[in-house]
Amino acid sequence: MNFFVCEFITGGGMQHAPLPRQLVREGTMMLSSLLEDLQAAGVEHLLCTRDPRLPTCNEHVKTIPAEDDAWTLWRRCMEESAMAWIIAPETDGILYELTYMAQASGCQVVGCIPETIKLAASKCNTILHLESHHIPCIPVIDNAETAPGCRTGWVVKPDDGVGAEGCHHFMEINQVIGYMQSQKKRMTLQEYVPGIAASMSLLCHKGQARLLVCNRQLFQFNAGRGHLQGVVVNGLPQYAGLFDDLAKNIASSLPGLSGYVGIDVVIGNNGPQVVEINPRLTTAYAGLRRSLGKNPVEWILSTYKTGRLPDLEMIRGVPVTINM
């Protein structure tokens, strides 16, 4: 049986639209790293699909051109595979639908359960859930017109966006109101918290978590628009203790988190506060093996084989910069 790796952007998900250069770059980095790690871990019969406008990603992997309906092709690949690893955005329910489809096809998914993906896809619902479990996060403001005064301004972003997509910083509340009214999608409003933009790469399973690395996000606002320029994998090892406790509390509150999970945080005056949960591979994965000198796929697949997280000693590793 095959092991199917489904990367949405490069695998045919954009076949009827122009390919976004930045998303293709990020998707290719994650896909290439994952395929190499799976091969190094001894996984055989790897299968993936590819947008015919793009060159082959890995010559040693069986690759099917997505020349027809991609979703039909993906379903067929899932039905012919024992396991599936899905790399896709949460936007518009894409990751949820692909995960649900894989499970319905009788395929074991290396990733989070659909219900948890649906919750994490909404930044607002994620924050409300974490707050109910007393986990520090940046609160969501329900109504911009009644928002309290804030010296640092406000951040507005799509509720189900990925990365820095549609993320804006405004100093005046009337700018916030005007921008939110101009948007067709549901937006999330929060106060801007100055601090270090960071993320955690975790291995999760059934309410438990292992912190793999603490990353520095190369994020900044230019003329009010958010830009994620890259990530320094293992760039903030000094926060490992704080992040480890936070990761365990998050996993305990969301037992459906499984496999590799990314958590975005801001380290401000009040310590780390959660920004959002990414229930999937993040770009930081592309530098994980180089940083730690270990193959993370071996740990992840071991978790699914044994039903428990491996005992991992804290590995120092080295910082690795991934440019977007």
N, C-alpha and C positions, 0 to 999 in steps of 0.2 A: 504493500500500500504506500501511497505517496504521503509526503509531508508538504502541505500547501502553505506557501507564504504569499499573502495577499496585501500588496501595497497599493492603496487606492489611486493616488495621483498618477504614478507611473505605470500602473497595471491596467489602465483602461477606463478609470473613473472619469477622466476628462476628455474622452474620445470625441465628443461632439462639441467641444469648445476649445479655444486657444489654450495651450499649455502654459500655466503661470511659471515663469522661469525660477522664481525663488522656491516655490513649493516643489517643483521637480528636483531642484538641487537638494533640498532637505530630505525629500522622499528617497532619492537615490542614495544619499549617505546612509540613512537608516537601513534601507534594504540591502545595500552592499555589505555593510558591517554585519547584519544579522545572518545573511547567507554564508559569509565567510566563517562566522562563529559556529553556525550549525554544521557546516562541513568539518570544521576542526574538531567538533564534538562527536564526530562519527555518524551523523545523521545521513541516511542514504535516501535516494529517490525524492530529492527536492523538486518541487514544482512551483512555478510562478507564472504570472501573465505579464504582458508588456504592451504598452501603447506602441503601435507600429511606427510612430513618428520618432521613437527613441531607439538608440542602439542597445544591443543586448547587454544586460547588466552583469551576468556571470556565465561564462561559456560552459561551465561544468554543471549548470542547472538546467533541467528541462523547462523551456520557456515557450509559452503559447502566445502568439500575437492576438491581442484583443481587437479583432477586426469587425466582429459583430457585436451584439448586445453584451456588454461586459458583465452585467449581473447574471445573465443566463450562463455565461461561461464560468463565472465564479461558483455558481451553484453546482455545475457539473464537476468542477475541480474539487469541491468540498465532498461531493458524493463519492469521488474516487480516492479520497484521502483519509488516513486514520487520524491525522492531527492538522490543525490550521493555526497559523499565527497571523493576526490581522493588524495591519498598520493603516489607520484611517482616521480622519478628523471626526470629532463628535458632532460637528456642525450638521444641522438638518437631520439628525438621527442616523447618519451614515454608519458610524462605528457600531451603534446599537443594532441596526438592521443586518449588517454583515455578521455580527456575532450570533444573533438570533438565527440567521439563515444557516450558519455553520452547525450550530447545535441541532437544528431541525434536520440537517442532512446526516446526522449520526456521527459527526466529526468532533473530536475532542479539541476544544479551543484552549490555546495557551494565552490566557488573558482573563480579564475581569468578567463577571457574570452580567447578562444584559440589564438587569434591574439596577445594578450599581453604576453601569455606564450611563443609563438614562438619568440618574440622579446627578452624577458628576458632570454631565453635559450642560447642565444649567448652573452657572456660577452663583446665581441667587439662591437656588435650592441647596447647593452645596454648603454655602455659608450658613444658611439657616439650620441645616442639619448639624454642622460642626458646633455652632453656638449652643444647640440643645444638649450637646455633650461636653460643654464647657471647654472647648478647644479654642485657643486664641486665633482669631482671624479678623480681617478687616470688615466691619459691619457694612451691610447694604442699606442704602437710604431708600425708603419706599416712595417718597414723594419729593421731587426736586423743589416744588413751590413752597414747601414747608421745611426745607433743609436748614439746619442751624448754621450760623456763621462759621467760616473756616478760613484760617489765615493761609493755609497751604494749598487751597483749591480743591478741585474735585476731579475724579477720574471717571470717564464714561466709556463703556465698551459693550459689544454685543454679548447677550447673555450666554450664547452658545458658540462664541468665536474661539479661534485657536491662535496661539502665539500673541503677537501684538496687533492682530487684525482689528481694525476699527477702533483702536484704543486712543482716547484723547484726554488731554489735561486742560481744564479751564480754571481760570481764577475767579471769574464772575458767574454767579448763579444764573443770571439771565442768559448767558452764553450756553450754559448747560441745558436750560429749558428749551431754548431755540433749537439746539442740536438734536436733543432727544425727540422733539416733535417732528423733526425732518426725517427721522429714520423709520423705516417700515418694520424692522425687526425689534423684538423685545431687547431693551438695553438695561444694563446694570450700572447703578450709580454708587460710588463710594468716595469717602474723603481721601485725598492724596496723603499717603504716609511716607515722608522722606526716610530714606534708609538704603540698605544694601539689597539690591535685587538678587535673589538666590533661588535655588531649587534643590530638592533632594531626589536622588535616584534610589528607589526601594525595590526589594523583593518581598512580595506579600503573599499570604496564604491563610485563609480561614481565620481572620482576625488577628494575625500576627504579622510582624514586619521585621526585615533586616535592612538596616541602612547600609547602602553600598558606597555612595559618595555624596559629599556636599558640594554643590556647584555654584559658581558665580555667574549670574546672568548678565551679559553685556547689553543691558537695556537702558535706553534713555529717551526722553521726550525732546523732539526737535520741532520748534514752532508749534508746540501743543500736540504733536502727533507722536505716538509711541513707536519706537523702532527697536527690534531685537536683532542686534548685529552678530550675536554669537553667544557661546557659553564656554566658560573655563571649567571643564570637568575636573572634579576634585580640587577646585580652586579655593574652597573655604573649609579646610580640615579642622580649623580651630573651633568650629561650631558643631563638631560631631556629637558631643555630649548632649547639647540642647536639642539638636535635630533628632537624635535617636529617641529621646523621650517623646518628642512631638510625633514622630513616625509611629511609634507603638500605640499612642492614644488614637491617632487617626485610623489605623488599621483595626483597632478594637471597635471603633464606632461604625466601621464599614467592612464587615467580614466578607463582603463580596469582592473586595479588591484582591486581585490574584495575578501572579507573575510580576513582570516589570511594571512599576507605577512611578510617575513623576509628580512631585508636589512643588508648586511655586509658592514662595514665601517672600516677605519683606522683613529684613532685620532692622527694626527701628529702635527708638528709645525704650519701648516696652518689650523688647525682645522679638523673637520671630513670630510673625502673624501669617496665617495661611491666606493666599490669594486665590488659588484654585487647585483642583486635582485633575491630573491628566491620566485617565485609566488606560494607558497604552504606552508604546515606545515613544520617547521624546528624542530630540536631536542629540541630547547628551549621551545617548546610548552609543553613538558613533565613535566616541572617544573612551568608552568605558574599559574595553579590553587593553588598550594601550596604556591607560592610566594605572590600572590595577595589576597588569601583568598576568591576569587570570582570565579565563573564558567564562563570562557570566552565563552563557547558554547552558553550560554544564550544571551550574547551580539551579537554574530555572527548571530545566527538564528533570533534574533530580527531585525537585519539589513535587512535580506532577507524578513522578514514578513512585515515590515513597509515601506521598501524602503528608509530608511535613517539610518544614524549612530546614536547609542544611545548617550545621553548626559552623558559622563563619567567624574567624578571628578578624578583628578590625585591621584592615590592610591599609597601610599609609599611602602607597602609590605615589604618583607624580601628577602635577597639573598638566592637562592637555587642552589646548584651545581649539574649539570648533568654530570656524567662521561661517556665517550664514551666506 
